[in-house]
Amino acid sequence: MSKKIIIHIGRHKSGTTSLQTFFSCNKEELISAGIYYPEIGTRDGAHHLISELILDRTVKGVSISDVLKENLMSRFLNEITSVKEEYILISSEGFQNISPSIVRKTFQEFEVYIVVYFREQLSYLKSSYQQEVHATNLCCDILEFEKTFKVNFLEFYHEWEREFGKKNVIVRIFDRRYLVNSDVVDDFFVSILNEKFSLFPSVKQPSLDVFTTNLSLSGRCLSFKLRFNKFFPVRQNIPNYLYYYLAKFSEKEKNINYVPDDLVNELIEKYRESNLMLMDELGLDKSFFEISKPDTFQELNLLGPKQFLKIFLEIIAVENRFKECLSRFYSYSQEPFDGIRKLVFCDNINLDSISYIYFCVNGVDVPVMDMCFFISNELWITNDNFKLVSSVKLRFDDSIFVELAEIDGVNS
C-alpha cells in the first residue's frame, strides 16, 4: 500500500503559521495517530525549503527528475519513505505558487491529498497588504497593491482538481463563522484529520508569540511602517526586531477600514460569479463566500514627522538598538555656498511641522528659526556666530524633540 501524503498548501493569510506551529509542536502526538510530520526541509516549523527549492529550480527550467536528485530533495524523500507511518503531513504555503502538475510529478509515488483554505478576497487583500508592509519595504497604497493581487479561487481550485481529482482536493473556508470552534487548528484536526481520514491525534496547545502568530499591522503602526519603508534606504536591511515590536504595539491599535468604496465594489463585481460557482461545485452554502461591505471608509495616511518620531521613541524605550535607525530618518548635511551656511535635511523631515530649530553653540542651544530662511528641505543662514555649531536639534512641540545626526549626503 502506497503512503498517503496530505499537503497543506495555504493559502497565505489563512492561519498557516498557527497550523504549522501546531504540527511542529505535536510531532510525537501525530506519530501516535499514524501521521508523520517530516523534519528535513523545514524552516520555522514549515516545509518552506522544499517548496522553495522546487519552485526555484522548475522556474529556471530544471526538470523535476533532476530536482528530485538534489541533496535536500533526496534526503527529504528518503525520510518520508523510510518511516513506518502511513500518513505524511507536509505544510508550506509556498506550494500554492508551484504548478500542480509539478507537485503531482514530485510525489507521483504516493497517494496525494491537497488541503487548502480560502479566505474571502477583501479580507485576504487587506491582510496580505498589511503583512507585506510589515515584513518588507513596501510603501505603495492598497490601490497599487491590488493591481498585482489575483485571487480567482475557482480557477485556482480547477488547476489542482485537474491534477489530483475532486476527492483529493479538500477546500475549507477561512472564516471564524464556519471554522470548527472558530479556530483554524481545531478545524484542521476535526474536519480534515478526523472526519476525512479517521485520524485522531491527541494534541497539546503550544505557546504562541508574535513570531509565530504572524500578526498584521493596523492603525498607527501600519502608517508608521509605510513611512518607515518610504524613507528607509533600500540597500539596507530592516532590523528584524522592528517586526516584533511593531506587532506588539499593533495589538492595541484599532483596525480601521481604509479600503476605498470603489475598490470594495470592484472586488465584489470581479469575484462574485466565480465565488458562487466555486461554492456550487463544492456543495457549500453560497453565503459562505460573500464579500460584505465593511464599515465607513477612513483614509490611511502616512504619519507626519511628529507622530512618526513619537512611535520611534516609544520603540527605542523598549529596544535601545533601534537608536541606530534614528540617524537615517533625522539627519542633515552641511554644504558651503558663497559664504552662506546651508543645511540640507533628509527627506523624512518636513520643515513645515517643526516648531523650533536649535543650534548648539559652545554648549548652549540657540533657537534660529527667526534667523534663517528655508528652501524646500534646506535651511540657509548667514549669521557668522554659527560657525562653531556642534549639533542641530528639532522640536515639534513642548515634549517631542530630536537631535539630528550630521552625515555626508543625507539623501544619497
Secondary structure, DSSP 8 states (H G I E B T S, - for coil): ---EEEEE---TTSSHHHHHHHHHHTHHHHHHTTEE---TT-BTTB-HHHHHHHHHHHHTT--HHHHTTSHHHHHHHHHHHHSS-SEEEEE-GGGGGS-HHHHHHHTTTSEEEEEEEE--HHHHHHHHHHHHHHHS---S-HHHHHTT----HHHHHHHHHHHH-GGGEEEEE--TTTSGGG-HHHHIIIIIIITTT------------HHHH-----HHHHHHHHHHHHHS-TTS---HHHHHHHHHHHTTS-----S-HHHHHHHHHHHHHHHHHHHHHHT--GGGG-----S---------HHHHHHHHHHHHHH-GGGHHHHHHHSEEEEEEETTEEEEEE-TT--GGG-SEEEEEETTEEEE-GGG-EEETTEEEE--GGGTTEEEEEEESSSS-EEE-EE-S-TT-
